[in-house]
Amino acid sequence: MLIIASANGAVGIEAAMQVLKNGGSAIDAVEAGIRLVEADPAERSVGYNGYPNILGQLELDASIMDGGKLNSGAVAIMRGFPYAISVARQVMDRKLPHVMLAGEGAERFAREIGAEQWASMLSDEVKAIWRKRLIDNSALLDVGDMDEDSPLLDAVTMATDPERVAGTVNFIAIDGKGDICSGVSTSGWAWKYPGRVGDSPIIGAGNYADNRYGACACTGMGEMAIRACTAYGLVSYLRAGLPIQVAGQKAMRDLRDLGGDFIGGMNLIALDRAGNHVGMTTRAGSTYIYQHPDMDQHGEIERRLVEIPARWAGEARQ
Ligand code: ASP
């Protein structure tokens, strides 16, 4: 038994390990751990009180993957339901022939299964941060003037800064039977264009698990992980027989091949089926956490640095 998570999973990892110790499955543990992060008002990149899109609406993305059956469920741009991971799990578990539901369809499904719905998904503090950020950084001088047809392109480019206002939670668990599950939940980039979907709900991009080889989950600039199929890429390197450290480095280095004007930071956590684990990052000093059943508290490890030169709007960035 083992759980690894992004560092912001600290509020949930002990509870998740308890689920495993009580005989629960890796899927149960991942869901339990992520739900605690989604409910945490201090976490600004996941669930309730995450940073909203440019219109001030909180749109959540999440996915879960069962490495035994290669089964998965995902929701994208879902509003009003804080526990996105649980809705994603129900997409996987219910007798739906679908893997991902987005927008109004995801919300309809969430209502139909009786998922917890909250009238307000943002605190006044976060609303004030959003308003200030928009006024400080965008061409739109008065947020109150925005309507359905307001042009948002320039405002999004200016107000979105993936280095400072992004985040996501990753959990990967191996249970007592050796089954692996990976889960990812996020509010995505702060100030994103409405309807933007990141890597987190996309199987193979931000999330992948296969009992036979291992699992990987990403945080960072989702557009990059989508384009490089980062989570599946890492698992495919494990499948080719590479050790986890090498597989991680190769999956990160693949991101260097991406062209275009928008290249930001990327982080991943991964484990192989034997329980060897690794964290990779483009940002020095970033960490991830892990817990074995014999540990009362989780441990924290620095991720390995893999440099990917960042550029934004065509200009090199620090
Ligand atoms: N990967 C997330 C997304 O692109 C954001 C992040 O992890 O920083 O939506």
Boltz pocket constraint, residues with backbone or C-beta under 6 A from the ligand:
constraints:
  - pocket:
      binder: B
      contacts: [[A, 162], [A, 166], [A, 167], [A, 168], [A, 186], [A, 187], [A, 188], [A, 189], [A, 197], [A, 198], [A, 199], [A, 200], [A, 206], [A, 218], [A, 219], [A, 220], [A, 221], [A, 222], [A, 223]]
      max_distance: 6.0
